[in-house]
């Protein structure tokens, strides 16, 4: 009767020669609704159709159920009959689609009865497993929210079923504080955190839903959910996108920084215990570093040499994270962080930071942050050594010799530095680099001759 495989196949669509799918679909749903009205007033027909209807999965059942509610003089009797059929049907032939449509229709014609039936769902061993799905048929008001919280307390519904709260804007009318309470409760359930994250993302993406929450409420729940992250296998593209969205909006101010420090510290511990690999968490790390770069550095690198080394290793592994994270930290904050453990942090940052940028006529020049690090560091030579190690980038286009020649000119700025140790170091490095440039130039010339000779043949 109601087609399972294709939305608008199974009922006569009164084909008019066009190809407007939306128009055809609307026509089918109107027919299904009218058919439901007729069956709603014919209990004998309903009894004969009930087994098929309960087992059906067609989207047309939504409209048919609406029609049942509209056409019946005793919708409770219809509900009870369908429920009795549900209880005797084989487990794999039970479906809530018709009941959802019936509830939706009742919500328009008899909202009190719809709420009464949903209250009764909580005591039914079969329906309670589908409760969130049934609730979405009528939206979520105060009574619906109370039932949702109670259903979580009951623990008889698989947590993944609450993912249905993502769809159709059903949570848009829930006030911010109540919305946060619901998400907090979902997130505390095993495997519930991802469900709560998806529901929050829907609110962040919706003007209507977002209007129900104040900015502080959004920040509060976002920080709470990200603060509960655990580390295991790599996350899906959907999960990573959701976390990035929440991080951008919610990980702000000192509250956001506190959460990022906690998460990054937990990640460092998880990597230490081989629970996860930094590479598997690269999208999360990039999201955290983008929102709170200094807090990411603080959380990963800790307060001792061992933690610093591990933290920098973690930042090194996801592509370009170390560069983007450090470059995003305001200079004063980066210098202040280095100054708390200057002996180990200044050289470590020098090895990570991009110390130069294109200048006039393409010649490189030191960044202001690089100059500050050299000026403030207790061991300037260690900082310069870290910078020089980056004179040849990990990836390059063109002649390596030319790149090294351009970058080695940066050392001229410190050739007459008042610090004798710096002056001596620069002199030695210029000599060394000159030899490297000559040697590399000879290698490139030889390789070019080889290429030219092959082409001659």
C-alpha positions in Angstrom: 0.0 0.0 0.0 2.6 2.6 1.1 5.8 2.2 -0.9 9.0 1.5 1.1 11.7 2.0 -1.5 10.9 5.3 -3.2 9.1 8.2 -1.6 6.5 8.8 -4.2 6.0 5.4 -5.8 3.2 3.2 -4.6 0.4 5.6 -4.7 -1.1 7.2 -7.9 0.7 10.5 -8.3 -1.6 11.6 -11.1 1.3 12.0 -13.4 1.0 15.3 -15.4 4.0 14.8 -17.7 6.3 17.0 -15.6 9.3 16.1 -13.6 8.9 18.2 -10.5 9.8 15.8 -7.7 8.6 18.1 -4.9 5.2 18.5 -6.5 4.9 14.7 -7.0 6.0 14.1 -3.4 3.5 16.6 -2.0 0.8 14.9 -4.0 1.7 11.5 -2.6 1.8 12.7 1.0 -1.6 14.4 0.5 -3.0 11.1 -0.8 -1.5 9.2 2.1 -3.0 11.7 4.6 -6.4 11.5 3.0 -6.2 7.7 3.1 -5.4 7.9 6.8 -8.5 10.0 7.4 -10.6 7.4 5.8 -9.0 4.5 7.7 -9.2 6.5 11.0 -13.0 6.2 10.9 -13.0 2.6 9.8 -11.7 0.4 12.7 -12.2 -2.9 10.9 -10.0 -1.7 8.0 -7.4 -0.4 10.5 -7.3 -3.8 12.3 -6.5 -5.6 9.0 -3.9 -3.1 8.0 -2.2 -2.7 11.4 0.4 -5.5 11.1 1.6 -4.0 7.8 1.5 -0.4 9.1 3.5 -1.3 12.2 6.2 -3.0 10.2 6.4 -0.3 7.5 9.2 2.2 7.0 7.8 4.4 4.3 8.0 8.1 4.8 4.3 8.2 3.7 3.4 6.6 7.1 4.0 10.1 8.7 1.3 11.6 6.6 -0.9 8.5 7.0 -0.6 8.8 10.8 -1.6 12.5 10.6 -4.7 11.5 8.7 -5.5 8.8 11.3 -5.5 11.5 14.0 -7.7 13.8 12.0 -10.2 11.2 10.8 -10.8 9.4 14.1 -13.4 10.2 16.7 -11.4 8.2 19.2 -7.7 8.5 18.5 -6.8 6.9 21.9 -8.5 3.8 20.8 -6.5 3.8 17.6 -3.3 4.4 19.5 -4.0 1.5 21.9 -4.8 -0.9 19.0 -1.6 0.0 17.2 0.3 -0.4 20.5 -1.2 -3.9 21.1 -0.2 -4.8 17.5 3.3 -3.5 18.2 3.7 -5.8 21.2 2.9 -9.0 19.4 4.9 -8.1 16.2 8.3 -9.8 15.8 11.1 -7.6 17.0 12.5 -6.9 13.5 9.0 -5.9 12.3 8.5 -3.0 14.8 8.7 0.6 13.6 7.7 3.9 15.2 7.0 5.8 12.0 3.2 5.5 12.0 3.0 6.4 15.7 5.1 9.5 15.1 2.7 10.7 12.4 -0.2 10.0 14.7 1.3 12.0 17.5 2.1 14.8 15.2 -1.5 15.0 14.0 -2.8 14.7 17.6 -0.6 17.6 18.6 -2.6 19.8 16.3 -6.1 18.5 17.2 -5.7 17.4 20.8 -2.4 18.4 22.3 -3.4 17.2 25.8 -4.0 13.7 24.5 -0.6 13.8 22.7 1.1 14.7 25.9 -0.8 12.1 27.9 0.2 9.4 25.4 3.9 10.5 25.6 3.7 10.3 29.4 2.5 6.7 29.1 5.3 5.9 26.7 7.7 6.1 29.6 6.1 3.1 31.2 5.9 1.0 28.1 8.8 -1.5 27.7 8.9 -1.2 23.9 8.0 2.4 23.2 10.3 3.8 25.9 13.2 2.6 23.7 12.0 5.0 21.0 10.9 7.8 23.3 13.2 10.6 21.9 12.1 9.7 18.4 8.4 9.9 19.4 9.0 13.2 21.2 10.5 14.8 18.1 7.1 14.3 16.4 5.5 17.1 18.5 8.5 19.3 19.3 9.9 19.9 22.8 8.1 22.1 25.3 8.5 22.1 29.0 6.7 18.8 29.5 8.8 17.2 26.7 12.0 18.4 28.3 11.0 17.0 31.7 10.3 13.6 30.0 13.6 13.7 28.1 15.5 14.2 31.4 13.5 11.5 33.0 14.1 9.1 30.2 17.8 9.6 30.6 17.4 8.7 34.3 15.5 5.6 33.4 18.4 4.4 31.2 16.2 2.2 29.0 16.9 4.1 25.8 20.1 3.6 23.8 22.0 6.9 24.0 22.4 7.0 20.2 18.6 7.4 19.9 18.9 11.0 21.3 20.8 11.9 18.1 17.3 12.4 16.7 17.2 15.7 18.6 19.6 17.1 16.0 17.1 17.1 13.3 14.1 19.2 12.4 14.9 22.1 14.7 13.1 20.3 17.6 15.4 21.8 20.2 15.2 25.3 18.9 12.5 26.4 21.4 14.4 25.1 24.5 15.7 28.0 26.6 19.5 28.2 27.0 19.8 27.0 30.6 17.4 24.1 30.1 19.2 23.2 26.8 22.5 23.1 28.7 21.0 20.9 31.4 19.8 18.4 28.7 23.1 18.3 26.9 25.1 17.9 30.2 22.9 14.9 31.1 23.3 13.3 27.6 27.1 13.9 27.7 27.5 12.1 31.0 26.1 8.9 29.5 28.5 6.4 28.0 29.0 7.4 24.4 26.8 10.4 25.0 29.4 13.1 24.5 29.3 12.9 20.7 25.5 13.0 20.7 25.6 16.2 22.8 28.2 17.7 20.6 26.1 17.2 17.5 23.0 18.7 19.2 25.1 21.8 20.3 26.4 22.2 16.7 22.8 22.4 15.4 22.1 25.2 17.8 25.3 27.0 16.8 24.3 26.7 13.2 20.8 27.9 13.6 19.7 31.5 14.1 16.4 30.4 15.6 18.0 28.0 18.1 20.9 30.2 18.9 18.6 33.0 19.9 17.4 30.9 22.8 20.8 30.9 24.4 22.9 33.8 25.7 26.5 34.0 24.7 27.6 33.0 28.2 25.4 30.0 28.1 26.8 28.9 24.7 30.4 29.3 26.0 29.5 27.4 29.2 28.1 24.3 27.5 30.8 24.3 24.8 33.6 24.5 27.3 31.9 21.8 29.3 31.6 19.4 26.4 35.1 19.9 25.1 36.5 19.5 28.6 35.1 16.0 28.6 37.0 14.8 25.5 38.9 11.6 25.7 41.5 10.1 23.4 41.4 6.9 21.5 41.1 6.1 17.8 41.0 8.9 15.3 37.8 10.9 14.9 35.6 11.0 11.9 35.4 14.0 9.6 32.0 14.9 11.1 33.3 14.8 14.6 36.3 17.0 13.7 34.1 19.5 12.0 31.8 19.7 15.0 34.7 20.2 17.4 36.2 22.9 15.2 32.9 24.7 15.2 32.5 24.6 18.9 36.1 25.6 19.5 35.8 28.7 17.4 32.6 29.8 19.2 33.1 28.6 22.8 36.8 28.4 23.7 37.1 32.1 24.5 38.6 34.0 27.4 40.1 32.5 30.5 37.4 29.9 30.8 38.3 28.6 27.3 42.0 28.8 28.0 41.5 26.7 31.2 39.6 24.0 29.2 42.3 23.9 26.4 45.1 23.5 29.0 43.2 20.6 30.6 42.5 18.9 27.2 46.1 19.3 26.0 47.5 18.0 29.2 45.2 15.0 28.9 46.3 14.5 25.3 50.0 14.6 26.4 49.3 11.9 29.0 47.4 9.8 26.5 50.3 10.0 24.0 52.7 9.0 26.8 50.7 5.9 27.6 50.3 5.0 23.9 46.5 5.4 24.2 46.5 7.6 21.1 48.9 9.1 18.6 49.3 12.8 18.0 48.7 12.3 14.3 45.2 11.0 15.0 44.4 14.1 17.0 45.7 16.7 14.5 42.4 18.3 13.6 41.5 18.6 17.3 44.9 20.1 18.0 44.5 22.6 15.2 41.1 23.7 16.4 42.5 24.2 20.0 45.6 26.0 18.8 43.5 28.3 16.6 41.2 29.2 19.5 43.7 29.3 22.3 47.3 29.1 21.0 49.1 30.0 24.2 46.9 27.7 26.3 47.6 24.9 23.8 51.3 25.4 24.3 51.0 25.6 28.1 48.9 22.4 28.2 51.1 20.4 25.9 54.5 21.5 27.2 54.0 21.5 31.0 56.6 22.9 33.4 59.6 20.6 33.0 62.1 19.6 30.4 60.5 16.1 29.8 57.0 17.5 29.3 58.4 20.3 27.1 60.1 17.9 24.8 57.0 15.6 24.6 54.7 18.6 24.0 56.8 20.0 21.2 57.0 16.5 19.6 53.2 16.4 19.7 53.0 19.8 18.1 55.6 18.8 15.5 53.7 15.8 14.1 50.5 17.3 12.8 51.4 19.1 9.7 52.3 22.8 10.3 50.6 22.9 13.7 53.7 24.1 15.5 54.2 26.9 13.1 50.6 28.1 13.1 50.2 27.8 16.9 53.3 29.8 17.7 52.7 32.4 15.1 49.2 33.0 16.5 50.4 33.7 20.0 50.8 37.5 20.7 54.4 38.3 21.1 54.2 39.6 24.7 52.5 36.4 25.8 55.0 34.2 24.1 58.0 36.1 25.6 56.3 35.9 29.0 55.8 32.2 28.7 59.4 31.7 27.7 60.5 33.9 30.6 59.0 31.6 33.2 61.5 28.8 32.3 64.0 30.7 30.1 66.8 28.2 30.0 64.7 25.5 28.3 61.9 27.4 26.6 63.7 30.1 24.6 65.8 27.5 22.6 62.7 25.3 22.2 60.6 28.1 20.8 63.5 29.2 18.5 63.5 25.7 16.9 59.7 25.9 16.2 59.1 29.6 15.3 59.3 30.9 11.8 62.0 33.5 12.4 62.1 35.4 9.1 59.8 36.7 6.4 60.1 38.2 2.9 61.4 41.7 2.9 62.4 44.2 0.2 63.1 42.8 -3.2 62.4 39.3 -1.9 65.3 39.4 0.6 64.4 37.7 3.9 64.3 39.7 7.1 64.0 38.8 10.8 60.6 39.0 12.3 60.2 41.3 15.3 59.4 38.3 17.5 62.7 36.6 16.5 64.6 39.7 17.4 62.9 39.8 20.7 63.7 36.2 21.5 67.4 36.8 20.7 67.4 40.0 22.8 65.6 38.4 25.9 67.1 34.9 25.9 69.7 34.1 28.6 71.5 32.0 25.9 71.4 34.0 22.6 73.6 31.5 20.9 71.1 28.6 21.5 68.3 30.7 20.1 70.3 31.6 17.0 71.2 28.0 16.5 67.6 27.1 16.4 66.9 29.8 13.8 69.8 28.8 11.6 68.6 25.2 11.5 65.6 26.6 9.6 67.6 28.3 6.9 66.8 25.3 4.7 63.1 24.6 4.8 61.7 21.1 5.0 60.2 21.6 1.6 61.3 24.0 -1.1 61.0 24.9 -4.8 64.1 25.8 -6.8 67.8 25.9 -5.9 68.6 25.0 -2.3 71.9 26.9 -2.8 70.0 30.1 -3.6 67.7 29.7 -0.6 70.7 29.2 1.7 72.5 32.2 0.2 69.6 34.5 0.8 68.9 33.3 4.3 72.6 33.3 5.4 72.6 37.0 4.8 70.4 37.4 7.9 73.5 36.7 10.0 75.1 40.0 8.9 72.8 41.8 11.3 74.5 40.2 14.3 78.1 40.2 13.0 79.0 43.0 15.3 76.7 42.2 18.2 77.9 43.5 21.6 77.6 40.0 23.1 81.0 38.5 22.4 79.6 34.9 22.4 77.1 35.9 19.7 79.8 37.7 17.6 82.0 34.6 17.7 79.2 32.2 16.9 78.0 34.3 13.9 81.6 34.4 12.5 81.9 30.6 12.7 78.4 30.0 11.2 79.1 32.4 8.3 82.3 30.4 7.5 80.5 27.1 7.8 77.5 28.2 5.7 79.8 29.5 3.1 81.4 26.1 2.8 78.0 24.4 2.7 76.8 26.8 -0.1 79.9 26.1 -2.2 79.5 22.4 -1.8 75.8 22.4 -2.5 76.4 24.6 -5.5 78.8 22.1 -6.9 76.3 19.2 -6.4 73.5 21.2 -8.1 75.8 22.1 -11.1 76.8 18.4 -11.5 73.2 17.3 -11.4 72.2 19.9 -13.9 74.9 18.7 -16.3 73.7 15.2 -16.0 70.2 16.3 -16.9 71.4 18.3 -19.9 73.5 15.4 -21.2 70.5 13.1 -21.0 68.4 15.5 -23.0 71.1 15.7 -25.7 70.6 12.0 -26.4 
